[in-house]
């Protein structure tokens, strides 16, 4: 993967966490402090960096069996994750964000990072350095989650919906690019 593709993937994978962080910031309002934003970013970033590694491990174990159709699997998984992100953003109900505990934060982080595991599976079928991708995803998620928490305090949860839709479109586009590259090679 090119550095640009890795960057787009990292930013796209962080948009779920960004949207959730905006919601947390909006729900807690003025009570959110910079240290809360950093904690949110650290938790989201760490979990978002770990889940593609888990998915990649699963994908490596299965890659020998699916090598002839790996580009179709990558397209399908990235396309489905992207479509799901768009659908979820358009059909999201108002969520209560009153619980600021670490357990609630971790549960939210795990929930928003499951799509990264599916992306990790698809990356196992490509020739990528998963460590670089995981670090990029974790760092982008840290930045976007910390920033989203502070931004949510100022602007509310509506901005998160647009970010999630854009991320879904980007993931679908990456999947389509992989498919086209393999079909035209």
PyMOL commands that set and color helices and strands:
alter all, ss='L'
color gray80, all
select helices_A, chain A and resi 3-31+34-63+67-90+102-124+130-155+158-184
alter helices_A, ss='H'
color red, helices_A
deselect
rebuild
show_as cartoon
